[in-house]
Amino acid sequence: MEGMRKSYRFVVTGRVQGVFFRQSTRQQALRLGLDGWVRNREDGAVEGVACGAGPALAALRQWLGHGPPAARVDALDWQPAPDPVQAGFEVLRD
């Protein structure tokens, strides 16, 4: 199924820093069997890359639309990304 893997870059804006967004995203991604990374941006957004099977990516995209309970997601940008991703899902430090 390696050929069925897809990769997407996402940027989430709103109240998404200081609300455990990155850690929660990592938990969701690992639960879904996705690889990738997530990090805070200087502009207050959270960005990342997720790579894996289509249904798992769709589930992560849906979750990113609201995030953890304390978050307020104003917008989610979700674009195909050509970059291959390492195994596992990491929270990158600022």
N, CA, C and O of each residue as an XYZ file, in Angstrom:
376
protein
N       0.826     -1.213      0.000
C       0.000      0.000      0.000
C       0.859      1.261      0.000
O       0.337      2.373      0.083
N       2.167      1.086     -0.092
C       3.048      2.251     -0.050
C       2.702      3.250     -1.145
O       2.811      4.459     -0.943
N       2.288      2.751     -2.299
C       1.952      3.629     -3.399
C       0.691      4.450     -3.160
O       0.447      5.433     -3.859
N      -0.102      4.054     -2.183
C      -1.348      4.755     -1.892
C      -1.156      5.915     -0.920
O      -2.102      6.634     -0.601
N       0.059      6.084     -0.462
C       0.319      7.169      0.486
C       0.232      8.521     -0.206
O       0.665      8.685     -1.347
N      -0.336      9.481      0.506
C      -0.399     10.855      0.033
C       0.182     11.741      1.117
O       0.275     11.347      2.279
N       0.568     12.938      0.723
C       1.155     13.878      1.673
C       0.479     15.234      1.520
O       0.269     15.717      0.407
N       0.141     15.842      2.663
C      -0.508     17.157      2.673
C       0.167     18.073      3.671
O       0.584     17.654      4.751
N       0.265     19.344      3.282
C       0.736     20.381      4.201
C      -0.500     21.130      4.699
O      -1.394     21.458      3.919
N      -0.539     21.396      5.995
C      -1.679     22.122      6.549
C      -1.219     23.314      7.367
O      -0.155     23.294      7.986
N      -2.044     24.356      7.355
C      -1.827     25.537      8.188
C      -3.164     25.839      8.867
O      -4.183     26.026      8.204
N      -3.140     25.882     10.185
C      -4.347     26.124     10.971
C      -4.196     27.474     11.657
O      -3.196     27.731     12.327
N      -5.196     28.336     11.484
C      -5.158     29.650     12.122
C      -6.338     29.795     13.072
O      -7.356     29.116     12.932
N      -6.182     30.690     14.038
C      -7.179     30.911     15.077
C      -6.477     30.914     16.423
O      -5.319     31.321     16.524
N      -7.176     30.462     17.457
C      -6.525     30.316     18.775
C      -5.984     28.892     18.828
O      -6.640     27.981     19.333
N      -4.762     28.718     18.289
C      -4.204     27.383     18.126
C      -2.833     27.210     18.783
O      -2.228     26.142     18.689
N      -2.347     28.256     19.443
C      -1.107     28.112     20.207
C      -1.429     28.277     21.682
O      -2.272     29.092     22.058
N      -0.745     27.488     22.521
C      -0.988     27.534     23.955
C      -2.231     26.763     24.378
O      -2.714     26.932     25.497
N      -2.757     25.910     23.486
C      -3.958     25.132     23.795
C      -3.733     23.642     23.520
O      -4.680     22.890     23.289
N      -2.447     23.227     23.550
C      -2.057     21.826     23.317
C      -2.422     21.349     21.914
O      -2.699     20.168     21.703
N      -2.421     22.282     20.953
C      -2.796     21.918     19.583
C      -1.782     20.968     18.956
O      -2.153     19.964     18.349
N      -0.486     21.296     19.107
C       0.537     20.448     18.480
C       0.522     19.046     19.066
O       0.535     18.057     18.333
N       0.494     18.964     20.399
C       0.509     17.658     21.043
C      -0.733     16.841     20.684
O      -0.647     15.634     20.456
N      -1.874     17.501     20.637
C      -3.120     16.812     20.281
C      -3.099     16.356     18.829
O      -3.603     15.281     18.506
N      -2.516     17.170     17.953
C      -2.394     16.788     16.545
C      -1.519     15.548     16.427
O      -1.838     14.626     15.676
N      -0.419     15.528     17.169
C       0.471     14.360     17.140
C      -0.275     13.111     17.610
O      -0.164     12.054     16.988
N      -1.029     13.223     18.697
C      -1.788     12.077     19.209
C      -2.772     11.563     18.163
O      -2.883     10.356     17.951
N      -3.483     12.476     17.511
C      -4.444     12.080     16.483
C      -3.731     11.401     15.317
O      -4.179     10.365     14.828
N      -2.622     11.988     14.876
C      -1.891     11.452     13.734
C      -1.362     10.051     14.033
O      -1.459      9.155     13.194
N      -0.808      9.867     15.215
C      -0.283      8.544     15.576
C      -1.417      7.528     15.675
O      -1.265      6.382     15.251
N      -2.542      7.941     16.229
C      -3.698      7.060     16.340
C      -4.172      6.622     14.953
O      -4.637      5.497     14.770
N      -4.047      7.524     13.984
C      -4.486      7.255     12.616
C      -3.403      6.595     11.759
O      -3.653      6.252     10.603
N      -2.209      6.417     12.315
C      -1.128      5.774     11.578
C      -0.453      6.676     10.557
O       0.082      6.197      9.558
N      -0.476      7.983     10.805
C       0.124      8.944      9.877
C       1.539      9.310     10.292
O       1.884      9.268     11.473
N       2.346      9.666      9.318
C       3.690     10.191      9.554
C       3.660     11.692      9.307
O       2.766     12.200      8.630
N       4.648     12.402      9.862
C       4.743     13.835      9.584
C       5.273     14.629     10.750
O       5.993     14.111     11.604
N       4.901     15.907     10.772
C       5.362     16.809     11.821
C       4.374     17.962     11.964
O       3.543     18.208     11.089
N       4.488     18.660     13.087
C       3.658     19.835     13.353
C       4.488     20.831     14.160
O       5.307     20.427     14.986
N       4.287     22.117     13.930
C       5.040     23.140     14.663
C       4.245     24.437     14.730
O       3.335     24.673     13.934
N       4.610     25.274     15.701
C       4.058     26.625     15.786
C       4.786     27.522     14.794
O       5.972     27.332     14.524
N       4.065     28.499     14.253
C       4.684     29.514     13.403
C       4.706     30.834     14.158
O       3.930     31.052     15.089
N       5.613     31.708     13.738
C       5.747     33.018     14.392
C       4.492     33.859     14.257
O       4.236     34.720     15.099
N       3.698     33.628     13.210
C       2.495     34.428     12.985
C       1.299     33.948     13.810
O       0.195     34.470     13.657
N       1.508     32.955     14.684
C       0.437     32.477     15.546
C      -0.294     31.257     15.018
O      -1.128     30.679     15.715
N       0.012     30.861     13.789
C      -0.615     29.672     13.202
C       0.146     28.418     13.608
O       1.241     28.490     14.167
N      -0.448     27.282     13.320
C       0.212     25.989     13.466
C       0.277     25.382     12.079
O      -0.709     25.392     11.343
N       1.455     24.847     11.716
C       1.582     24.212     10.410
C       2.188     22.835     10.567
O       2.826     22.523     11.571
N       1.971     22.017      9.546
C       2.543     20.689      9.576
C       2.391     19.989      8.253
O       1.830     20.524      7.296
N       2.909     18.771      8.223
C       2.780     17.889      7.075
C       2.324     16.541      7.602
O       2.840     16.042      8.603
N       1.355     15.960      6.918
C       0.877     14.625      7.273
C       0.940     13.747      6.040
O       0.601     14.180      4.939
N       1.374     12.509      6.230
C       1.542     11.588      5.123
C       0.967     10.242      5.513
O       1.240      9.738      6.603
N       0.162      9.650      4.617
C      -0.395      8.343      4.890
C      -1.530      8.008      3.954
O      -1.635      8.565      2.861
N      -2.375      7.100      4.383
C      -3.494      6.641      3.574
C      -4.598      7.695      3.520
O      -4.786      8.460      4.466
N      -5.318      7.726      2.417
C      -6.373      8.707      2.197
C      -7.406      8.811      3.304
O      -7.684      9.919      3.764
N      -7.997      7.687      3.760
C      -9.012      7.775      4.817
C      -8.464      8.352      6.126
O      -9.159      9.105      6.808
N      -7.232      8.006      6.475
C      -6.617      8.531      7.702
C      -6.361     10.025      7.557
O      -6.565     10.788      8.501
N      -5.915     10.440      6.379
C      -5.697     11.874      6.137
C      -7.011     12.638      6.212
O      -7.060     13.739      6.759
N      -8.067     12.063      5.668
C      -9.378     12.717      5.720
C      -9.837     12.878      7.163
O     -10.412     13.905      7.522
N      -9.583     11.863      7.995
C      -9.962     11.938      9.408
C      -9.156     13.012     10.128
O      -9.705     13.748     10.948
N      -7.854     13.111      9.832
C      -7.040     14.156     10.460
C      -7.504     15.534     10.004
O      -7.594     16.461     10.809
N      -7.797     15.666      8.717
C      -8.259     16.966      8.202
C      -9.544     17.392      8.925
O      -9.693     18.556      9.298
N     -10.454     16.459      9.115
C     -11.704     16.783      9.813
C     -11.402     17.212     11.248
O     -11.981     18.181     11.739
N     -10.501     16.498     11.918
C     -10.157     16.842     13.301
C      -9.500     18.225     13.378
O      -9.797     19.011     14.277
N      -8.596     18.515     12.415
C      -7.913     19.814     12.409
C      -8.889     20.971     12.263
O      -8.579     22.096     12.657
N     -10.060     20.710     11.702
C     -11.061     21.747     11.526
C     -11.618     22.294     12.827
O     -12.221     23.368     12.843
N     -11.420     21.563     13.921
C     -11.863     22.072     15.238
C     -10.774     21.960     16.295
O     -10.739     22.764     17.226
N      -9.886     20.980     16.169
C      -8.769     20.837     17.096
C      -9.198     20.409     18.480
O     -10.322     19.944     18.667
N      -8.297     20.562     19.470
C      -8.618     20.178     20.843
C      -9.648     21.131     21.456
O      -9.913     22.196     20.898
N     -10.225     20.757     22.589
C     -11.325     21.536     23.181
C     -11.035     23.025     23.397
O     -11.924     23.850     23.188
N      -9.825     23.386     23.807
C      -9.535     24.791     24.122
C      -9.246     25.635     22.881
O      -9.156     26.859     22.973
N      -9.101     24.996     21.729
C      -8.737     25.719     20.502
C      -9.958     26.362     19.857
O     -11.098     25.963     20.098
N      -9.686     27.375     19.026
C     -10.703     27.950     18.149
C     -10.079     28.034     16.763
O      -9.199     28.861     16.522
N     -10.530     27.187     15.861
C      -9.976     27.167     14.510
C     -10.779     28.122     13.636
O     -11.987     27.957     13.464
N     -10.094     29.122     13.087
C     -10.730     30.075     12.174
C     -10.616     29.620     10.726
O     -11.529     29.838      9.930
N      -9.498     28.990     10.386
C      -9.288     28.544      9.008
C      -8.310     27.381      8.978
O      -7.407     27.278      9.809
N      -8.513     26.511      8.002
C      -7.612     25.381      7.763
C      -7.258     25.389      6.285
O      -8.129     25.264      5.424
N      -5.973     25.539      6.006
C      -5.476     25.435      4.635
C      -4.861     24.049      4.492
O      -3.995     23.671      5.281
N      -5.294     23.301      3.507
C      -4.911     21.882      3.343
C      -4.544     21.685      1.882
O      -5.414     21.673      1.011
N      -3.238     21.529      1.615
C      -2.762     21.464      0.226
C      -1.892     20.227      0.017
O      -1.142     19.844      0.914
N      -1.982     19.595     -1.159
C      -1.075     18.481     -1.460
C       0.376     18.936     -1.319
O       0.726     20.058     -1.686
N       1.197     18.066     -0.792
C       2.609     18.385     -0.583
C       3.460     17.276     -1.193
O       3.238     16.100     -0.905
N       4.420     17.632     -2.024
C       5.245     16.615     -2.662
C       6.309     16.029     -1.740
O       6.825     14.942     -2.002
N       6.643     16.741     -0.663
C       7.794     16.322      0.134
C       7.519     15.009      0.872
O       6.500     14.873      1.548
N       8.431     14.046      0.739
C       8.308     12.818      1.515
C       8.597     13.131      2.979
O       9.319     14.078      3.295
N       8.032     12.335      3.852
C       8.123     12.593      5.288
C       8.747     11.393      5.982
O       8.561     10.251      5.562
N       9.478     11.659      7.035
C      10.093     10.591      7.818
C       9.012      9.771      8.530
O       7.860     10.194      8.629
N       9.397      8.606      9.017
C       8.461      7.773      9.774
C       8.202      8.390     11.143
O       9.091      9.010     11.727
N       6.996      8.222     11.650
C       6.617      8.788     12.937
C       6.013     10.167     12.757
O       5.931     10.685     11.644
N       5.591     10.753     13.866
C       4.987     12.087     13.811
C       5.577     12.912     14.935
O       5.411     12.586     16.110
N       6.267     13.980     14.574
C       7.005     14.781     15.553
C       6.401     16.149     15.783
O       5.830     16.758     14.878
N       6.537     16.619     17.012
C       6.264     18.025     17.326
C       7.607     18.730     17.219
O       8.525     18.444     17.987
N       7.723     19.644     16.277
C       8.973     20.388     16.099
C       8.950     21.610     17.018
O       7.931     22.287     17.158
N      10.089     21.869     17.631
C      10.189     23.023     18.534
C      10.388     24.282     17.721
O      10.952     24.248     16.627
N       9.929     25.377     18.255
C      10.005     26.671     17.557
C      11.465     27.052     17.310
O      11.740     28.106     16.736
